[in-house]
C-alpha cells in the first residue's frame, strides 16, 4: 500500500514534468473577477465591479453581480480588466525562424492562389504564440504573403491544439495590390522597369478578376437552371467566387498614396467587401478613404516614413489622421515574433494624435467589427467570448504587467519560453564556479 | 605663394571648426534626470560654449544665450546608440574574414536624413559600426549627430577611442564558408580565424620591435618588416588601443571569444546583440565584458530562437554594464521606448532603464567622461521630453548637441533633407517590418546561400 502511494506520487511528478514540455496547461471553469475596473470599450469603464466567465463566455458583468457557487474568485482590487487585443495582420503561426525557409509557411508558389489557406498552416504549438498572448494579445489575423493573391488569411485565437480550436470565425482572401513604387532601398530597377512591372501586375490582376467574374456567371447560370452540371475543378476561381459574390472580404494590402487611390478606383464598381491593410500613406488620401467608406488596418505604426522628405513622425500620426477624417481604423504590427508589441504600436498612434480611447478601440472593437466578429470579440459584453486580460495599469505603458489571461474562457498560465529562460537564468545554477 | 597656401588652409580649417559649432543655451526649470546624480526638480542647466557649465536653480541667462523653458518637461542626457549603421555610405567590406584595415569613418554620409530622424528621437551620438559579415570586420566611428553640415569630418566625435567590429556565428560562416568556401564555415572556424589573426599580429609586432631595437645599433643588418595596415590594426587591439565590439548571439561563442581574449590579453570587449548573453552573464561580469542588446528582437534567425526579452535585466542584475541598441534606422528613433521595455521585462528602476541608453553605452564606447549624464564639465548633449521619457505618452521635444539645438519639434519643417536629388522620383518604399530594417548585412546580402 505504501509502495502504491509512492508510485502514485511518482506518477503525479511525471505528469507535472510532461506538462512542462511546452507550457503549463490552461484550465477551464467558472471564474469571478471581483473588485475590478472593467474597461468595456463599448460601454465605458465600470469601477469596482465583477466579471463572470462561464462556459467560455462572459456570462455577467457589472456592479451588482453575484458570484456563482463554485466559481474561482480572483480578487482584482487595483487591477483593470480589458478585452483581449486583436492583431490585424501578422505572420504569427505561419513562420517560426525568419531566416529559415523551412520554417516559413506564408509564401506558397504561384501568383493567384487564394486556395492556400493560412488556417491549415498555423502551428498551434509555435513557441511564438505564448510569447505573444501573455502580453494580452489574444487574437491575430494570420496572413499569407508573397504574390498577387497569396492565399486566404485566418483569424485565430492564441490558444488551442488544432486549427479548428483556434479559429475565430473570419477568413479573407488576400490581394497584394500592384505597387507602382520602389520596393525598398535595395530595389535597383529602372523607372521604366518599375512602370512595366506595375502594368504587368495590374493586367494580371484584371485578368484574374475577369476570369473570376466569368466563373461566377457560369456558376450562377448553372445554379439557376438547377442543372446537374458541375463546375470543373478550379480551386483558384472557386476561392475567388465568394469574394466576387460579395460574401467574403477581400483584404487588400496597399501602401503608397497613388496605389491606394488606384485601389479605391479598382474596387469602386465591383460591389465587393473590402478592407485595406498597411495603408502607410493613408494620411495622404484620408478624405478619399473616408468617402469610399473603406475600413483600414494600419501598420506597423513603428516604422520609418515612406519617403525621405516626409515628416519624421508621419507613420506614428497616420492612424490618427485617417481616423479623424472619418475612416474606420484598426492597427496592426505586421510582425511575426513581436506581435506582442501591438499595444505599443497603438500607444504611439495614441500619443501622436489618435488619443488613448480611439487607439484602444483600434486594437479591440474596431478590428472585431472589420472581421465581422464584433458580436463575439472586441469588448467586455455579456455573451461575448471570454478573451480577457487583467493588467495592473494602462496596457500601453511598458511598466504595466499582465496579471491574468483568459482565452475562450481558458485561464492561460502566464508562461512562455522567454519567461522560463528568465526563471532559469536570473540566478543561474551553477553560477560562476561549479 | 606659401602665404597664400597658408591662408587657404587657415580658411579651410576655420570652416571645419565652424561646422563643429558649440552653442550657449540655458534650459530653465525642467525636471533634470542627471542619471549619475539623481533627479532634480525645477532645475536649470546652463550650457556654455558647448559644455555644461552649471546645474542649479534660478540661474541667470548669459548675454546672447538662447533660453529654453522646460517647465513641466523632462531634461535628460542625449541618448547614445552603441550599435547603428546610419549616416554610412557603406557598411560591409565582405571580401575577407578579416578586414581590420578598413574604417567606416571613410564612408560617413552627413546628408543621410536618418541623422535627423534619430535626433527627433533624442539621440545625439551613435556608433557607426561596420557590418557583421566578417569575423574581424572594419574599424568603426563614433559620430555626433551634428545635422546640417556637408562635411563628413564634422560628424566625428574626436575624443572617442578607436573601436572595431567583430562578428561570430551565422553571418561570417554563411558569407565566407557558405558563400565563398573559405574558413570559417563553422563556429570552430571563427575561433581559428581569431587565433591565427592575433598570432600573426604578435609576430608582426615582435618583428617591428626587433627592428626598432636594432636599427640604431652599429652594424645592424636587418631591414624593416613590410608595413601592413591590417596587422597594424590587430596589433593595436593587442596593445589595448582599440575597443572590440563583437556581434554575437549564442552563449557558447560568447564564451569562446572571452577565452580567446584572455589568451591574448585583450581586455576591452563589448558584445553586441548578445541575445544569449544571459546564459553566461556571470562569466561576462567576471571578465568585465559589456553587453549591448536589443530590447526584444528575436527569432529572425535560428541563433536568436532561444532568446528572451529578459536578457537586459538578467545581464544587469548579474553586474554586466548593459545598453539597449537599435541596429536600425527605425528603432533608433525610439530608444527611450526600447529602454522602457526593461520595466516590462524585469521591472528595472527608471534610472537603471535610462542608464541603458545614456551612461552605459557611453562606457561601452569609452566616452563616459564626456557624455552620458548631465554633469558640469560634460558635453552639452541634451534631450528634452514632454512627459517622462519612459512613458508611452512622451514626445521628444528638443535635442541639443554641444549646446546647439539640432531638433525642435515646435519649429520642425516638413522636409529635412539637406540635399534633394533632382533625379530622384517621388517614390515610395514598401513597408518593411521587424528586423527588415537591420543594416548589419548591407552590401553582403549577395553572398548568402540558403
Interface residues (C-beta under 8 A of the other chain):
Chain A: X96 X97 X98 X99 X100 X101 X127 X128 X179 X180 X181 X182 X183 X184 X185 X186 X191 X255 X256 X257 X258 X259 X278 X280 X281 X300 X302 X303 X304 X306 X307 X308 X309 X310 X311 X312 X313 X333 X334 X335 X336 X337 X338 X340 X341 X344 X347 X348 X350 X351 X352 X394 X396 X397 X398 X399 X400 X401 X417 X418 X419 X421 X422 X425 X426 X428 X431 X432
Chain B: X113 X116 X117 X120 X170 X278 X279 X281 X282 X283 X286 X296 X297 X298 X299 X300 X301 X302 X305 X306 X307 X308 X309 X310 X313 X314 X317 X329 X330 X333 X334 X337 X340 X341 X343 X344 X345 X346 X347 X390 X391 X392 X393 X394 X395 X412 X414 X415 X416 X417 X420 X424 X425 X426 X427 X428 X429 X430 X431 X432 X433 X434 X435 X437 X445 X450
